[in-house]
Amino acid sequence: MITMTDVLSILRKLVDISLVWLIFYYILKNIRNNLKLSLLFKGVFIVIILKIVSDRLGFTTIGVLLEYIIQWGPISLIIIFQPEIRNILEQLGRSQLLGRHKVLTVDERERMVYELITAIDYLRKERIGALIVLERDISLGNYIDKAKKLYADLSSDLLIAIFYEGNPLHDGGVIIQGDRITCAGAVFPTSSSPKLNRRLGTRHRAALGLAEETDAICIVVSEETGRISVALKGELLYNLTLDDARMLLIDELRPKQDEDYSEKIDEEEIYEEDN
């Protein structure tokens, strides 16, 4: 016979296992969104695989070297990658269970994309440099605190006015939360990625630097060429067309449940056509 004590014991174990999986989920999610930490994770994984192979094949010398690396490696990694480890801990603290973009209705998302694309189209034609950042699940509150607060409804006219050359805020970035412009003149960390073209300016490096540390969508309009670029998930998509930028924004701003629902509808349509 199952007693109340047995039920409570099972519940404690379930909660314990769920918490462990939740911690691993958030750690792996932030590692995936951070280019430097993902490379670090891959390096650690390779060292472990090499150690297992050397033990199986009896490679004494490399086995001893790997033993020293595994023994002293964690301390070295903590010292060398202290900024990256601190960033991931900060990201865990800033992570939001429900990003503001997820609570927007379909009409609000469509209007948001329309206003963004209208502004981007004007900026690229007039060769006005711009850096527009869309916050998603990871909070950008620490950058907002140091910028000029606006809290205004998103509109193409306001974006164009902010980045107009005579405006004192045009050199910084604009942060958008949901469908509202939260601040302007924001300063972001610049990327040191060797893959980045040296001819690209500060805006592109700042956009990629933020995309390496957060899940934000960073849109850049080049002042020199008028080309559109988007930094996302640690990568810089350079020289996009206006239609490419529009489709990317629509896809990335769509909540996960909408994506699953769309895929389900597509599968049902294919099934009906086959039958």
Secondary structure, DSSP 8 states (H G I E B T S, - for coil): ---HHHHHHHHHHHHHHHHHHHHHHHHHHHHHH-HHHHHHHHHHHHHHHHHHHHHHHT-HHHHHHHHHHHHHHHHHHHHHTHHHHHHHHHHHHHB-SS-GGGG--HHHHHHHHHHHHHHHHHHHHTT--EEEEE--SB--HHHHHTSEEEEEE--HHHHHHHHSTTSTTTTSEEEEETTEEEEEEE-------TTS-TT--HHHHHHHHHHHHS--EEEEE-TTT--EEEEETTEEEEEE-HHHHHHHHHHHHS-HHHHHHHHHHHHHHHHHHH-
